[in-house]
Amino acid sequence: MPLFIGVDIGGTKVLATAVSRSGRVLRTARRTTPGRRVEARLVEDALTEAVQEIAGIRRIGAIGIAAAGFVDAQGERVRFAPHLPWRDEGVRARLAERWSAPVVLDNDANCAARAELTYGAVGNASDALVVTMGTGIGGAVVLDGAVHRGHNGMAGEFGHMQVVPGGHDCECGGSGCWEQYASGNALVRHARARIGHQPTALDAACDGDPQRLTGPMVTTAAEAGDAVALDAFASVGEWLGVGIANLVAAFDPEIVVIGGGLSAAGDLLLEPAREALRESLVGAPHRTIPPVVRAALGPEAGAIGAAELARQTFRSAGTRARARRRAARGTAPRR
Amino acid sequence: MPLFIGVDIGGTKVLATAVSRSGRVLRTARRTTPGRRVEARLVEDALTEAVQEIAGIRRIGAIGIAAAGFVDAQGERVRFAPHLPWRDEGVRARLAERWSAPVVLDNDANCAARAELTYGAVGNASDALVVTMGTGIGGAVVLDGAVHRGHNGMAGEFGHMQVVPGGHDCECGGSGCWEQYASGNALVRHARARIGHQPTALDAACDGDPQRLTGPMVTTAAEAGDAVALDAFASVGEWLGVGIANLVAAFDPEIVVIGGGLSAAGDLLLEPAREALRESLVGAPHRTIPPVVRAALGPEAGAIGAAELARQTFRSAGTRARARRRAARGTAPRR
């Protein structure tokens, strides 16, 4: 069987995976992302090394790339990527040529949603929202059992919906964006503001320097019952629920899946979100409120979904080619 | 040809229409909605009278009902309607039995969107958002050339997305809902607050009593250049654009259609909305910003769309029945 490879490229790391037909990760390779102020070539070198480490001498069926940025509707170009050097570049064709292999390209949140849809928490639902809670918020829309990419390939940019007029400035150039209130960054900002004003285990965790505080430190402290850390989760969770209520009012999905690094906190994050959703959602007494569940696939979801996109796109071509070869040889398909 | 009838039932009036195959309104009948604190039977009597006036002795193909309320995903029940007496009632089957005719039921904003999709401003776009600006905000989501009704039939409730935390109280029980800032009610509230503080033609328009001010008065004054009225449109239009930017971030549609009574103000409303959309939309330099256009069909859109839903649902059944009759008679179809 040919190998289907998924590569997730974010602002800090490259994760390449070989993924089985049942969505299992067979093996992984990692590289550091060289940065965003470097030549695009250097980032593509890192991708190439990771893919070579995974593939070895095996025949490649296709390679999917999950990129942290805006990917056009055709899946050809990275239009813009805040943490990568690509600026409106035809990444798909260039890498396909360099690797002499079929390549597909999509946004990382769409890829993660595709993995959750095919193998994960979306389950049998045909319509779902997938909200990826990391440093910021990514997202994807699943409609009729497929990821809905939108007219520009930019559907699912939930993190930059404005929820507070004149609120916190956002890296996108706007202000009051949802991800300023519900994300890993928001969690750390909330907790950081309390350090020094209230006794908390976070003091020790960050060696007394609030600038060294990280999201996982807050999660660990919250799990141990620290009041400041719990309060930060209550705030971020409530904002998560308020934003979900807005999205549910608009889409009316069957399920809401929360992924990304912050979702590791589980019910610390999701319970306040569910409560805010119940309280904020229009027509709540007259409808089924969608369950808000944790993603099933963890940090490899983007790479798994990229491999799945590669498989969906090129499997049928491969199947037809094999059928032709079998027909030419006069042999029956193996089971 | 059998008649396809669309009936739009809102909080104040019932509008019944006979609609041609090309979406032209052939004739209309109107009744007053008896109220929301009356027996459901009285509302259904008003619907029946309007339908009878339209149909006369002609054979009815099917009747579509556009209801101002939450309609379930099956199109059977009105779950809740703030301005009508129906409370989780099986309206579709009851009226079909009373009228001895095929009946279909949907939310009024979905029907208006279906009309704009089939005959109006959606044009060739496959994905669109339709925002209905009346007293409040209604809405509908068009995906892949069809109205997307959602898991509970409640997709498109854009008016109750929260845009201002702790903002104006809303009839829905929430606060800070979009329709509190961008709607006919918001326009009147904005203008009303200035009367008596600033010279304005609205003084005379409402006979010096701000409580008598209406949306059309503000529109007329704005068209004549009145500063207070223009300022009200600038505010409502800007909020319209901010909310559209949120929806476009999430859905990435090809076009945004603005309907409802307030859309009669045209560019007075739409220009500030377009400007706010350009300024607020995430990734604006890296994407096509969807055009924001006025709906084409006016106040009859809901009824036209209800008739269209009836036609789409029952035409094929009728066509098959006629084909069977022709086959039995051995005649060819008439052109």
Interface residues (C-beta under 8 A of the other chain):
Chain A: F70 R79 F80 D88 D127 G139 V141 L143 D144 H148 R149 G150 H151 N152 G153 M154 A155 G156 E157 F158 H160 M161 Q162 V163 V164 P165 C172 G174 C177 V242 A245 N246 L247 A249 A250 F251 D252 P253 E254 S280 V282 G283 P285 H286 R287 T288 P290
Chain B: F70 R79 F80 D88 D127 G139 V141 L143 D144 H148 R149 G150 H151 N152 G153 M154 A155 G156 E157 F158 H160 M161 Q162 V163 V164 P165 C172 G174 C177 V242 A245 N246 L247 A249 A250 F251 D252 P253 E254 S280 V282 G283 P285 H286 R287 T288 P290
